[in-house]
Amino acid sequence: MKGRQELGSLSFFRGVADGTLQTLWEAGTVRSLPRGTVLIRAREKGNQLYVQRTGKSFVCSLTHHGHRRVLFILGPGELLNQNTLGSSTSAAWVEMLEPGEVFCVPMRGVSDCMRTDFSLTLALLAAQERKLWRLEHQLKNTVSSLYLDRKLSAKLWKLARDFGLRTERGIEIDVDFSVSFLADMMGVPRETVSRLRNTLVGYGFIEVNGKRITVVDSAGMARFYKTGELPRKEK
């Protein structure tokens, strides 16, 4: 059945019963969306559950000073909602980072399926647990004792692991990074993140080509963000 095949290929629905997948598929729609489309707005109640099918989205919040702070980049197969019951408002925004497709299904239909199929409940719990785990690491990496260059190294290393394309030069992160977007991820001014990026280039950890970043020394970056150890210069 088409529903089982289409949704079963997405990691979020892995383990969910075939009958439930078919029911959700028939109740939902696949939307093709351009870059910049806002799917979820902070302080608004949502009535749809969103799962990324192709492309990427990002989750962000606004600081007290009105600055955007990017929390996560989410790829194919990931749940986009922070609130999955529809009974409260979201604390974050979700926006398309690049053109892609999103599977949308009414939350009421999801709740009905959860009552009859516990495997869907487990899928939701697992997705939210993963986000909590990522938030814990975000908090750990914001400790003042972690210097900003090491913090940027940690973020780029993880993005290379999650969205990396292997090339002759190393692992290219399959995301277009403007300086402004990197600044939103780091929560620092554009000038600062530009300087930090150039520092990592100087260390030999990354290469920058336009809006693309390639990690050329993944092991060295991992040592650096964990311990602060810099690569040894050849004599």
Residue frames as a rotation matrix with the C-alpha (Angstrom) as fourth column:
MET 1
0.578 0.816 0.000 0.00
0.816 -0.578 0.000 0.00
0.000 0.000 -1.000 0.00
LYS 2
0.216 -0.514 0.830 1.22
0.434 -0.711 -0.553 3.50
0.875 0.480 0.070 -0.87
GLY 3
0.733 0.128 0.668 0.79
-0.438 -0.662 0.608 4.88
0.520 -0.739 -0.429 2.67
ARG 4
0.900 -0.416 0.130 2.91
0.168 0.606 0.777 2.15
-0.402 -0.678 0.616 4.21
GLN 5
0.345 -0.806 0.481 5.63
0.931 0.229 -0.284 2.63
0.118 0.546 0.830 1.59
GLU 6
0.278 -0.206 0.938 5.70
0.253 -0.927 -0.278 6.43
0.927 0.314 -0.205 1.67
LEU 7
0.652 0.033 0.758 5.59
-0.623 -0.545 0.560 6.93
0.432 -0.838 -0.335 5.45
GLY 8
0.964 -0.259 0.059 7.44
0.181 0.803 0.568 3.74
-0.195 -0.537 0.821 6.35
SER 9
0.366 -0.873 0.323 10.55
0.750 0.071 -0.658 5.10
0.551 0.483 0.680 4.64
LEU 10
0.227 -0.236 0.945 10.67
-0.334 -0.930 -0.152 8.07
0.915 -0.281 -0.290 7.06
SER 11
-0.644 -0.635 -0.427 12.63
0.138 0.453 -0.881 7.48
0.753 -0.626 -0.204 10.26
PHE 12
-0.675 0.428 0.601 9.95
-0.733 -0.478 -0.483 9.04
0.081 -0.767 0.637 12.47
PHE 13
0.352 0.935 -0.042 7.43
-0.935 0.354 0.039 6.35
0.051 0.026 0.998 11.46
ARG 14
-0.371 -0.555 -0.744 9.85
-0.502 0.794 -0.342 3.44
0.781 0.246 -0.574 11.76
GLY 15
-0.987 -0.015 -0.160 8.17
0.111 0.655 -0.747 0.71
0.116 -0.755 -0.645 13.79
VAL 16
-0.476 0.878 -0.043 4.64
-0.668 -0.393 -0.632 2.08
-0.572 -0.272 0.774 13.38
ALA 17
-0.297 0.425 0.855 2.06
0.294 0.893 -0.341 -0.51
-0.908 0.150 -0.390 12.29
ASP 18
-0.912 -0.097 0.399 1.21
0.406 -0.062 0.912 -0.71
-0.064 0.993 0.096 8.59
GLY 19
-0.044 0.987 0.153 -2.50
0.953 -0.004 0.304 -0.09
0.300 0.159 -0.941 9.19
THR 20
0.411 0.128 -0.903 -1.75
0.608 -0.777 0.166 3.07
-0.680 -0.617 -0.397 11.15
LEU 21
-0.646 -0.710 -0.280 0.57
0.202 -0.513 0.834 4.34
-0.736 0.482 0.475 8.42
GLN 22
-0.703 0.444 0.555 -2.17
0.654 0.097 0.750 3.87
0.279 0.891 -0.359 5.84
THR 23
0.346 0.874 -0.342 -4.72
0.938 -0.319 0.134 5.68
0.008 -0.367 -0.930 8.02
LEU 24
0.129 -0.382 -0.915 -2.37
0.372 -0.837 0.401 8.63
-0.919 -0.393 0.034 8.56
TRP 25
-0.849 -0.491 0.196 -1.49
0.330 -0.202 0.922 8.79
-0.413 0.848 0.333 4.87
GLU 26
-0.363 0.803 0.473 -5.15
0.832 0.050 0.553 8.97
0.420 0.594 -0.686 3.86
ALA 27
0.566 0.600 -0.565 -5.84
0.807 -0.543 0.230 11.67
-0.169 -0.587 -0.792 6.46
GLY 28
0.163 -0.628 -0.761 -2.81
0.265 -0.715 0.647 13.81
-0.950 -0.307 0.050 5.61
THR 29
0.990 0.057 0.126 -1.25
0.137 -0.309 -0.941 15.64
-0.014 0.949 -0.314 2.69
VAL 30
0.035 -0.999 0.017 2.24
0.904 0.039 0.425 16.19
-0.426 0.001 0.905 1.28
ARG 31
0.929 0.271 -0.253 3.06
0.187 -0.931 -0.313 19.88
-0.320 0.244 -0.915 0.80
SER 32
0.093 -0.891 0.444 5.85
0.967 -0.024 -0.252 21.17
0.236 0.453 0.860 -1.43
LEU 33
0.868 0.250 -0.429 7.17
0.426 -0.818 0.385 24.32
-0.255 -0.517 -0.817 0.23
PRO 34
0.512 -0.713 0.478 9.72
0.243 -0.414 -0.877 26.97
0.824 0.566 -0.038 -0.77
ARG 35
-0.440 -0.764 -0.472 12.59
0.792 -0.083 -0.605 28.19
0.423 -0.640 0.641 1.38
GLY 36
-0.946 -0.022 0.323 11.43
-0.111 -0.916 -0.387 30.62
0.305 -0.402 0.864 4.06
THR 37
-0.003 0.994 -0.107 7.95
-0.183 0.105 0.978 29.12
0.983 0.023 0.181 4.58
VAL 38
-0.737 -0.153 0.658 6.98
-0.657 -0.066 -0.751 29.36
0.159 -0.986 -0.052 8.26
LEU 39
-0.422 0.556 -0.716 5.21
0.114 0.816 0.566 26.17
0.900 0.157 -0.407 9.36
ILE 40
0.307 0.441 -0.843 4.89
0.885 0.195 0.424 26.85
0.351 -0.876 -0.331 13.08
ARG 41
-0.068 -0.260 0.963 4.76
-0.054 -0.963 -0.264 30.24
0.996 -0.070 0.051 14.81
ALA 42
-0.847 -0.284 -0.449 5.53
0.429 0.135 -0.893 30.87
0.315 -0.949 0.007 18.45
ARG 43
-0.841 0.530 -0.111 2.54
-0.170 -0.453 -0.875 31.52
-0.514 -0.717 0.472 20.71
GLU 44
-0.171 0.817 -0.551 0.11
-0.977 -0.069 0.201 30.01
0.126 0.573 0.810 18.19
LYS 45
-0.025 0.258 0.966 -1.79
-0.396 0.885 -0.247 26.77
-0.918 -0.388 0.080 18.67
GLY 46
-0.651 -0.239 -0.721 -1.26
-0.759 0.208 0.617 24.32
0.003 0.948 -0.317 15.86
ASN 47
0.337 0.811 0.478 -3.68
-0.686 0.559 -0.465 21.72
-0.644 -0.171 0.745 14.56
GLN 48
0.847 -0.131 -0.515 -1.29
-0.367 0.556 -0.746 19.87
0.384 0.821 0.423 12.25
LEU 49
0.546 -0.753 0.367 1.55
0.011 0.444 0.896 17.43
-0.838 -0.485 0.250 12.85
TYR 50
0.787 -0.338 -0.516 4.51
-0.612 -0.325 -0.721 17.99
0.076 0.883 -0.463 10.51
VAL 51
0.470 -0.705 0.532 7.16
0.224 0.678 0.700 15.48
-0.854 -0.210 0.476 9.46
GLN 52
0.080 -0.537 -0.840 9.95
-0.793 -0.545 0.272 16.50
-0.603 0.645 -0.469 7.08
ARG 53
0.825 0.239 0.513 9.84
0.098 0.832 -0.546 14.39
-0.557 0.501 0.662 3.91
THR 54
0.278 -0.800 0.532 12.56
0.923 0.071 -0.377 16.04
0.264 0.596 0.758 1.83
GLY 55
0.190 -0.277 0.942 14.72
0.081 -0.952 -0.296 19.12
0.978 0.132 -0.159 2.33
LYS 56
-0.514 -0.437 -0.738 15.49
0.784 0.110 -0.611 20.73
0.348 -0.893 0.287 5.69
SER 57
0.575 0.630 0.522 13.86
0.227 -0.736 0.638 23.03
0.786 -0.249 -0.566 8.22
PHE 58
-0.643 -0.752 -0.149 15.15
0.339 -0.104 -0.935 24.83
0.687 -0.651 0.322 11.28
VAL 59
0.482 0.714 -0.507 13.72
0.773 -0.075 0.630 25.51
0.412 -0.696 -0.588 14.72
CYS 60
-0.600 -0.699 0.389 14.39
0.421 -0.689 -0.590 28.92
0.680 -0.190 0.708 16.25
SER 61
0.327 0.644 -0.691 13.33
0.944 -0.255 0.209 31.14
-0.042 -0.721 -0.692 19.11
LEU 62
0.319 -0.184 0.930 13.51
0.211 -0.942 -0.259 34.87
0.924 0.279 -0.262 19.77
THR 63
-0.542 -0.565 -0.622 15.64
0.767 -0.030 -0.641 36.31
0.343 -0.824 0.450 22.56
HIS 64
0.192 0.594 -0.781 14.39
0.849 -0.500 -0.171 39.01
-0.493 -0.630 -0.600 24.91
HIS 65
-0.339 -0.406 -0.848 16.16
-0.049 -0.893 0.447 41.52
-0.939 0.194 0.283 22.65
GLY 66
0.598 0.725 -0.343 14.26
-0.408 -0.093 -0.908 40.27
-0.690 0.683 0.240 19.59
HIS 67
-0.251 -0.757 -0.603 17.21
-0.960 0.114 0.256 38.42
-0.125 0.643 -0.755 18.02
ARG 68
0.743 0.507 -0.437 16.65
-0.595 0.799 -0.085 35.07
0.306 0.323 0.895 16.32
ARG 69
-0.260 -0.797 0.546 18.41
-0.886 0.421 0.192 32.04
-0.383 -0.434 -0.816 17.82
VAL 70
0.241 0.274 -0.931 18.57
-0.725 0.689 0.015 28.88
0.645 0.671 0.365 15.71
LEU 71
0.258 -0.053 0.965 18.20
-0.855 0.453 0.254 25.79
-0.450 -0.890 0.071 17.92
PHE 72
-0.096 -0.212 0.972 18.09
0.124 0.967 0.223 22.83
-0.988 0.142 -0.066 15.52
ILE 73
-0.351 0.107 -0.930 18.34
-0.933 -0.121 0.338 21.98
-0.077 0.987 0.142 11.86
LEU 74
-0.053 0.474 0.879 15.97
-0.297 0.833 -0.467 19.11
-0.953 -0.286 0.097 11.03
GLY 75
-0.734 -0.327 -0.595 16.26
-0.658 0.127 0.742 16.86
-0.167 0.936 -0.308 7.99
PRO 76
-0.176 0.701 -0.692 14.18
-0.680 0.422 0.600 14.20
0.712 0.575 0.402 6.23
GLY 77
-0.113 0.255 -0.960 12.21
0.342 0.917 0.203 11.89
0.933 -0.306 -0.191 8.51
GLU 78
-0.860 -0.296 -0.416 12.24
0.479 -0.185 -0.858 14.21
0.177 -0.937 0.301 11.54
LEU 79
0.217 0.942 -0.258 9.27
0.967 -0.171 0.190 15.50
0.135 -0.290 -0.947 13.51
LEU 80
-0.441 -0.388 0.809 9.04
0.431 -0.882 -0.189 19.30
0.787 0.265 0.557 13.27
ASN 81
0.490 0.751 0.443 6.55
-0.062 -0.477 0.876 19.98
0.870 -0.457 -0.187 16.07
GLN 82
-0.780 -0.580 0.234 7.62
-0.261 -0.038 -0.965 20.87
0.569 -0.814 -0.122 19.59
ASN 83
-0.505 0.732 0.457 3.98
-0.650 0.025 -0.759 20.60
-0.567 -0.681 0.464 20.76
THR 84
-0.944 0.052 -0.327 2.38
-0.202 0.693 0.692 17.35
0.262 0.719 -0.643 19.59
LEU 85
-0.640 0.749 -0.170 -0.98
0.707 0.488 -0.513 17.51
-0.301 -0.448 -0.842 21.38
GLY 86
-0.493 0.432 0.755 -2.30
0.473 -0.595 0.650 20.83
0.730 0.677 0.089 20.10
SER 87
0.453 0.726 -0.517 -3.51
0.817 -0.106 0.567 21.78
0.357 -0.679 -0.642 23.58
SER 88
0.485 -0.357 -0.798 -0.85
0.418 -0.707 0.570 24.47
-0.768 -0.610 -0.193 24.17
THR 89
0.959 -0.142 -0.245 1.07
-0.279 -0.620 -0.733 27.02
-0.048 0.772 -0.634 22.12
SER 90
0.562 -0.827 0.024 4.52
0.753 0.500 -0.428 26.44
0.342 0.259 0.903 20.69
ALA 91
0.673 -0.419 -0.610 7.48
0.240 -0.656 0.715 28.27
-0.700 -0.628 -0.341 22.21
ALA 92
-0.424 -0.902 -0.076 9.48
0.084 -0.122 0.989 28.17
-0.902 0.413 0.128 18.97
TRP 93
0.426 0.433 -0.794 9.22
-0.746 -0.329 -0.579 28.87
-0.512 0.839 0.183 15.27
VAL 94
-0.084 -0.449 0.890 9.80
0.365 0.817 0.447 26.33
-0.927 0.363 0.095 12.48
GLU 95
0.511 0.149 -0.846 10.85
-0.589 -0.656 -0.472 27.58
-0.625 0.740 -0.248 9.05
MET 96
0.891 -0.190 0.413 11.92
0.412 0.721 -0.557 25.86
-0.192 0.666 0.721 5.84
LEU 97
0.200 -0.917 -0.345 15.69
-0.041 -0.360 0.932 26.18
-0.979 -0.173 -0.109 5.40
GLU 98
-0.846 -0.395 -0.359 15.53
-0.388 -0.009 0.922 25.02
-0.367 0.919 -0.146 1.79
PRO 99
-0.060 0.871 -0.488 12.79
-0.975 0.054 0.216 23.92
0.215 0.489 0.846 -0.64
GLY 100
-0.965 -0.252 -0.070 11.32
-0.231 0.947 -0.222 20.54
0.122 -0.198 -0.973 0.30
GLU 101
-0.127 0.939 -0.319 8.28
-0.225 0.286 0.931 18.45
0.966 0.190 0.175 1.10
VAL 102
-0.863 -0.029 0.504 6.52
-0.505 0.039 -0.862 18.12
0.006 -0.999 -0.048 4.45
PHE 103
-0.502 0.733 -0.459 3.93
0.414 0.670 0.616 15.51
0.759 0.119 -0.640 5.39
CYS 104
-0.808 0.332 0.487 1.08
-0.564 -0.677 -0.473 17.19
0.173 -0.656 0.735 7.28
VAL 105
-0.434 0.711 -0.553 -1.69
0.439 0.703 0.560 15.39
0.787 0.000 -0.617 9.16
PRO 106
0.222 0.587 0.778 -4.38
-0.456 -0.643 0.616 16.78
0.862 -0.491 0.125 11.52
MET 107
-0.742 -0.549 0.385 -3.42
-0.563 0.198 -0.803 16.30
0.365 -0.812 -0.456 15.17
ARG 108
0.065 0.844 0.532 -6.90
-0.935 0.237 -0.262 14.99
-0.348 -0.481 0.805 15.87
GLY 109
0.761 0.188 -0.621 -6.26
-0.494 0.788 -0.367 12.09
0.420 0.587 0.692 13.51
VAL 110
-0.273 -0.930 -0.246 -2.89
-0.329 0.331 -0.884 11.46
0.904 -0.160 -0.396 15.16
SER 111
-0.575 0.112 0.811 -4.52
-0.817 -0.022 -0.576 11.37
-0.047 -0.993 0.104 18.61
ASP 112
0.550 0.834 0.045 -7.13
-0.820 0.549 -0.162 8.87
-0.160 0.052 0.986 17.38
CYS 113
0.533 -0.421 -0.734 -4.40
-0.259 0.745 -0.615 6.59
0.806 0.517 0.288 16.02
MET 114
-0.545 -0.769 0.333 -2.42
-0.534 0.012 -0.846 6.88
0.647 -0.639 -0.417 19.27
ARG 115
-0.063 0.620 0.782 -5.44
-0.967 0.156 -0.202 5.54
-0.247 -0.769 0.589 21.17
THR 116
0.868 0.492 0.060 -5.49
-0.451 0.835 -0.316 2.39
-0.206 0.248 0.947 19.06
ASP 117
0.719 -0.685 -0.114 -1.80
0.421 0.561 -0.713 1.90
0.553 0.465 0.692 18.22
PHE 118
0.874 -0.397 -0.282 0.80
0.147 -0.337 0.930 2.34
-0.464 -0.854 -0.236 20.95
SER 119
0.099 -0.886 0.452 3.62
0.945 0.225 0.235 2.11
-0.310 0.404 0.860 18.39
LEU 120
0.211 0.032 0.977 2.73
0.570 -0.816 -0.096 5.62
0.794 0.577 -0.191 17.20
THR 121
0.977 0.131 0.168 2.81
-0.070 -0.547 0.834 6.87
0.201 -0.827 -0.526 20.79
LEU 122
0.549 -0.836 -0.001 6.28
0.545 0.357 0.759 5.37
-0.634 -0.417 0.651 21.17
ALA 123
0.029 -0.526 0.850 7.40
0.961 -0.220 -0.169 7.11
0.275 0.821 0.499 17.95
LEU 124
0.585 0.256 0.770 6.28
0.132 -0.966 0.221 10.48
0.800 -0.028 -0.599 19.34
LEU 125
0.970 -0.241 0.005 7.96
-0.027 -0.087 0.996 9.85
-0.240 -0.967 -0.091 22.69
ALA 126
0.315 -0.904 0.290 11.20
0.845 0.407 0.348 8.82
-0.433 0.135 0.891 20.98
ALA 127
0.129 -0.230 0.964 11.21
0.743 -0.622 -0.248 11.95
0.657 0.749 0.091 18.80
GLN 128
0.770 0.213 0.601 10.63
-0.163 -0.846 0.508 14.26
0.616 -0.490 -0.617 21.76
GLU 129
0.855 -0.516 -0.052 13.21
0.259 0.338 0.905 12.42
-0.449 -0.787 0.423 23.85
ARG 130
0.132 -0.824 0.551 15.79
0.991 0.095 -0.095 12.98
0.026 0.558 0.829 21.11
LYS 131
0.301 0.022 0.953 15.03
0.303 -0.950 -0.074 16.71
0.904 0.311 -0.293 21.10
LEU 132
0.977 0.039 0.210 15.44
-0.187 -0.322 0.928 16.87
0.104 -0.946 -0.308 24.87
TRP 133
0.549 -0.831 0.091 18.80
0.694 0.515 0.503 15.11
-0.465 -0.213 0.860 24.54
ARG 134
0.011 -0.534 0.846 19.89
0.868 -0.415 -0.273 17.67
0.497 0.737 0.459 21.94
LEU 135
0.646 0.283 0.709 18.75
-0.037 -0.916 0.399 20.54
0.763 -0.284 -0.581 24.16
GLU 136
0.929 -0.353 -0.110 20.82
0.184 0.183 0.966 19.15
-0.321 -0.917 0.235 27.02
HIS 137
0.107 -0.933 0.343 23.89
0.961 0.186 0.207 19.21
-0.257 0.308 0.916 24.78
GLN 138
0.237 0.039 0.971 23.00
0.507 -0.857 -0.090 22.74
0.829 0.513 -0.223 23.64
LEU 139
0.944 0.165 0.287 22.99
-0.150 -0.562 0.814 23.84
0.295 -0.811 -0.505 27.29
LYS 140
0.659 -0.752 -0.039 26.28
0.540 0.436 0.720 22.07
-0.524 -0.495 0.693 27.97
ASN 141
-0.063 -0.723 0.688 27.90
0.993 -0.114 -0.029 23.83
0.100 0.682 0.725 25.04
THR 142
0.449 0.247 0.859 26.74
0.271 -0.953 0.132 27.26
0.851 0.174 -0.495 26.21
VAL 143
0.747 -0.265 -0.610 28.74
0.628 -0.023 0.778 27.05
-0.220 -0.964 0.150 29.45
SER 144
0.937 -0.318 -0.142 31.02
-0.338 -0.928 -0.154 30.09
-0.083 0.192 -0.978 29.64
SER 145
0.221 -0.916 0.335 34.09
-0.373 0.238 0.897 27.89
-0.901 -0.323 -0.289 30.07
LEU 146
0.111 -0.144 0.983 33.67
0.781 0.624 0.003 26.61
-0.614 0.768 0.182 26.49
TYR 147
-0.531 -0.406 -0.744 35.31
-0.055 -0.860 0.508 29.14
-0.846 0.311 0.434 24.21
LEU 148
0.358 0.803 -0.477 33.37
-0.508 -0.260 -0.821 30.30
-0.783 0.536 0.315 21.18
ASP 149
-0.154 -0.453 -0.878 35.78
-0.982 0.172 0.083 28.76
0.113 0.875 -0.471 18.65
ARG 150
-0.978 -0.160 0.131 35.33
-0.184 0.961 -0.206 25.36
-0.093 -0.226 -0.970 20.32
LYS 151
-0.257 0.960 0.109 31.58
-0.063 0.095 -0.993 25.88
-0.964 -0.262 0.036 20.42
LEU 152
0.336 0.321 -0.886 31.50
-0.863 -0.273 -0.426 26.57
-0.378 0.907 0.185 16.66
SER 153
-0.640 -0.632 -0.437 33.69
-0.742 0.656 0.139 23.50
0.199 0.413 -0.889 16.10
ALA 154
-0.810 0.375 0.452 31.21
0.002 0.771 -0.637 21.34
-0.587 -0.515 -0.625 18.01
LYS 155
0.182 0.951 -0.251 28.26
-0.317 -0.185 -0.930 22.61
-0.931 0.249 0.268 15.97
LEU 156
0.220 -0.143 -0.965 29.97
-0.974 -0.093 -0.209 22.17
-0.060 0.985 -0.159 12.61
TRP 157
-0.843 -0.538 0.009 31.28
-0.538 0.843 -0.011 18.72
-0.002 -0.014 -1.000 13.56
LYS 158
-0.515 0.725 0.457 27.76
0.089 0.575 -0.813 17.58
-0.853 -0.378 -0.361 14.44
LEU 159
0.420 0.685 -0.595 26.25
-0.534 -0.344 -0.772 19.09
-0.734 0.642 0.222 11.30
ALA 160
-0.260 -0.590 -0.765 28.88
-0.959 0.252 0.131 17.31
0.115 0.767 -0.631 9.21
ARG 161
-0.940 -0.042 0.337 27.87
-0.142 0.951 -0.276 14.06
-0.309 -0.307 -0.900 10.89
ASP 162
-0.213 0.965 0.155 24.14
0.171 0.193 -0.966 14.66
-0.962 -0.179 -0.206 10.34
PHE 163
0.798 0.579 -0.167 24.16
0.019 -0.301 -0.953 16.32
-0.602 0.758 -0.251 6.89
GLY 164
-0.026 -0.953 -0.301 27.61
-0.492 -0.250 0.834 15.53
-0.870 0.170 -0.462 5.49
LEU 165
0.984 0.163 -0.070 28.46
-0.133 0.416 -0.900 14.72
-0.118 0.895 0.431 1.87
ARG 166
0.331 -0.921 0.203 31.82
0.307 0.309 0.900 13.00
-0.892 -0.236 0.385 1.37
THR 167
0.976 -0.140 -0.167 34.05
-0.212 -0.433 -0.876 14.74
0.050 0.891 -0.452 -1.17
GLU 168
0.462 -0.878 -0.122 37.71
0.528 0.384 -0.757 14.53
0.712 0.285 0.641 -2.14
ARG 169
-0.253 -0.580 0.774 38.50
-0.222 -0.744 -0.630 17.39
0.942 -0.331 0.060 0.27
GLY 170
-0.990 -0.038 0.136 36.53
-0.141 0.169 -0.975 16.08
0.014 -0.985 -0.173 3.25
ILE 171
-0.436 0.896 -0.085 32.93
0.894 0.420 -0.158 16.19
-0.106 -0.145 -0.984 4.47
GLU 172
-0.892 0.191 0.411 30.87
-0.018 -0.921 0.389 18.99
0.453 0.339 0.825 2.94
ILE 173
-0.679 0.710 -0.189 27.92
0.296 0.029 -0.955 20.08
-0.672 -0.704 -0.230 5.10
ASP 174
-0.665 0.474 0.577 24.84
0.683 0.075 0.726 19.99
0.301 0.877 -0.374 2.84
VAL 175
0.463 0.728 -0.506 23.51
0.829 -0.558 -0.043 23.33
-0.313 -0.399 -0.862 4.12
ASP 176
0.042 -0.403 0.914 24.03
0.582 -0.734 -0.350 26.84
0.812 0.547 0.204 2.75
PHE 177
0.248 -0.050 -0.968 25.50
0.938 -0.236 0.253 28.88
-0.241 -0.970 -0.011 5.62
SER 178
0.403 -0.152 0.902 25.35
0.238 -0.934 -0.265 32.64
0.883 0.322 -0.341 5.37
VAL 179
-0.728 -0.686 0.010 27.29
0.210 -0.236 -0.949 34.51
0.653 -0.688 0.316 8.03
SER 180
-0.401 0.665 0.630 23.95
-0.820 -0.568 0.078 35.74
0.409 -0.485 0.773 9.42
PHE 181
0.600 0.661 -0.451 22.61
-0.415 0.739 0.531 32.20
0.684 -0.132 0.717 9.78
LEU 182
-0.036 -0.702 -0.712 25.77
0.543 0.584 -0.603 31.04
0.839 -0.408 0.360 11.55
ALA 183
-0.824 -0.240 0.514 25.47
-0.213 -0.709 -0.672 34.04
0.526 -0.663 0.533 13.86
ASP 184
0.105 0.946 0.307 21.87
-0.871 -0.061 0.488 33.04
0.480 -0.318 0.817 14.65
MET 185
0.555 0.034 -0.831 23.06
0.113 0.987 0.115 29.52
0.824 -0.158 0.544 15.49
MET 186
-0.325 -0.839 -0.437 25.78
0.650 0.138 -0.748 30.81
0.687 -0.527 0.500 17.77
GLY 187
0.681 0.626 -0.379 23.91
0.717 -0.468 0.516 33.72
0.146 -0.623 -0.768 19.32
VAL 188
-0.075 -0.771 -0.632 26.77
0.596 -0.543 0.592 36.13
-0.800 -0.332 0.500 18.58
PRO 189
0.426 0.208 -0.880 27.25
-0.403 -0.828 -0.390 39.13
-0.810 0.521 -0.269 16.22
ARG 190
0.995 0.005 0.103 28.03
0.092 0.412 -0.907 38.50
-0.047 0.911 0.409 12.54
GLU 191
0.499 -0.865 0.056 31.50
-0.689 -0.435 -0.580 39.99
0.526 0.251 -0.813 12.88
THR 192
0.030 -0.469 0.883 32.33
-0.897 0.377 0.231 37.57
-0.441 -0.798 -0.410 15.70
VAL 193
0.569 0.242 0.786 31.18
-0.028 0.961 -0.276 34.45
-0.822 0.135 0.553 13.85
SER 194
0.948 -0.300 -0.105 33.06
-0.133 -0.072 -0.989 35.57
0.289 0.951 -0.108 10.72
ARG 195
0.156 -0.933 0.324 36.24
-0.937 -0.244 -0.249 35.84
0.311 -0.265 -0.913 12.79
LEU 196
0.095 -0.057 0.994 35.60
-0.648 0.755 0.105 32.45
-0.756 -0.654 0.034 14.43
ARG 197
0.910 0.282 0.303 35.03
0.044 0.661 -0.749 30.79
-0.412 0.695 0.589 11.07
ASN 198
0.694 -0.711 -0.112 38.30
-0.423 -0.277 -0.863 32.22
0.583 0.646 -0.493 9.77
THR 199
0.032 -0.662 0.749 40.05
-0.985 0.106 0.136 30.94
-0.170 -0.742 -0.649 12.90
LEU 200
0.414 0.194 0.890 38.90
-0.219 0.970 -0.109 27.39
-0.884 -0.150 0.444 12.17
VAL 201
0.989 -0.151 -0.011 40.07
0.010 0.139 -0.990 27.77
0.151 0.979 0.139 8.59
GLY 202
0.360 -0.909 0.208 43.46
-0.803 -0.416 -0.427 28.83
0.475 -0.014 -0.880 9.93
TYR 203
0.037 -0.296 0.954 43.61
-0.788 0.579 0.210 25.76
-0.614 -0.760 -0.212 12.18
GLY 204
-0.756 -0.320 -0.571 43.07
-0.639 0.551 0.536 23.60
0.143 0.771 -0.621 9.09
PHE 205
-0.684 0.559 0.468 39.77
0.027 0.661 -0.750 22.18
-0.729 -0.500 -0.468 10.35
ILE 206
0.339 0.896 0.286 37.46
0.514 0.079 -0.854 23.55
-0.788 0.437 -0.434 7.65
GLU 207
-0.884 -0.408 0.228 37.40
0.421 -0.482 0.768 25.09
-0.204 0.775 0.598 4.18
VAL 208
0.000 0.885 -0.466 34.84
0.224 -0.454 -0.862 27.68
-0.975 -0.105 -0.198 3.08
ASN 209
-0.910 -0.163 0.381 33.59
0.400 -0.102 0.911 27.99
-0.110 0.981 0.158 -0.49
GLY 210
-0.508 0.758 0.410 30.85
-0.169 -0.554 0.816 30.61
0.845 0.345 0.409 -0.73
LYS 211
0.110 0.656 0.746 28.06
-0.949 -0.155 0.276 29.48
0.297 -0.738 0.606 1.59
ARG 212
0.814 0.151 -0.562 29.38
-0.103 0.988 0.116 25.90
0.572 -0.037 0.819 1.80
ILE 213
0.231 -0.726 0.648 31.62
-0.971 -0.125 0.206 24.60
-0.068 -0.676 -0.734 4.58
THR 214
0.598 -0.149 -0.788 33.74
-0.170 0.937 -0.306 21.47
0.784 0.317 0.535 4.24
VAL 215
0.729 -0.379 0.571 35.20
-0.576 0.111 0.810 19.75
-0.370 -0.919 -0.137 7.29
VAL 216
0.509 -0.620 -0.597 38.67
-0.519 0.332 -0.787 18.60
0.687 0.711 -0.153 6.24
ASP 217
-0.663 -0.707 -0.245 39.90
-0.178 0.467 -0.866 17.36
0.727 -0.531 -0.435 9.64
SER 218
0.361 0.933 0.010 36.97
-0.293 0.103 0.951 15.80
0.885 -0.346 0.311 11.47
ALA 219
0.424 -0.257 -0.868 39.11
0.743 0.646 0.172 13.99
0.517 -0.718 0.465 14.05
GLY 220
-0.673 -0.739 0.028 41.09
0.620 -0.584 -0.523 17.14
0.403 -0.335 0.852 14.80
MET 221
-0.400 0.623 0.673 37.89
-0.393 -0.779 0.488 19.17
0.828 -0.069 0.556 15.23
ALA 222
0.597 0.649 -0.472 36.51
0.101 0.523 0.846 16.58
0.796 -0.553 0.246 17.64
ARG 223
-0.003 -0.687 -0.726 39.67
0.946 0.235 -0.225 16.72
0.325 -0.688 0.649 19.77
PHE 224
-0.787 -0.362 0.500 39.65
0.276 -0.931 -0.240 20.50
0.553 -0.051 0.832 19.67
TYR 225
-0.090 0.811 0.578 36.06
-0.484 -0.543 0.686 21.04
0.870 -0.218 0.441 20.86
LYS 226
0.710 0.359 -0.605 36.40
0.269 0.656 0.705 18.36
0.651 -0.663 0.369 23.54
THR 227
0.458 -0.646 -0.611 39.82
0.878 0.223 0.423 19.25
-0.137 -0.730 0.669 24.93
GLY 228
0.883 -0.156 -0.443 40.98
-0.157 -0.987 0.037 22.47
-0.443 0.037 -0.896 23.28
GLU 229
0.015 -0.935 0.355 43.94
0.290 0.344 0.893 20.64
-0.957 0.089 0.276 21.70
LEU 230
0.593 0.108 -0.798 45.15
-0.616 -0.577 -0.536 22.29
-0.518 0.810 -0.275 18.51
PRO 231
0.953 -0.274 0.131 46.78
0.297 0.747 -0.596 20.48
0.066 0.606 0.793 15.60
ARG 232
0.328 -0.917 -0.226 50.56
0.306 -0.123 0.944 20.30
-0.894 -0.379 0.240 15.75
LYS 233
0.817 -0.120 -0.565 52.38
-0.524 -0.564 -0.638 22.36
-0.242 0.817 -0.524 13.18
GLU 234
0.795 -0.560 0.235 54.85
0.606 0.758 -0.242 20.47
-0.043 0.334 0.941 11.06
LYS 235
0.421 -0.744 -0.518 58.44
-0.039 -0.586 0.810 21.65
-0.906 -0.321 -0.276 11.41
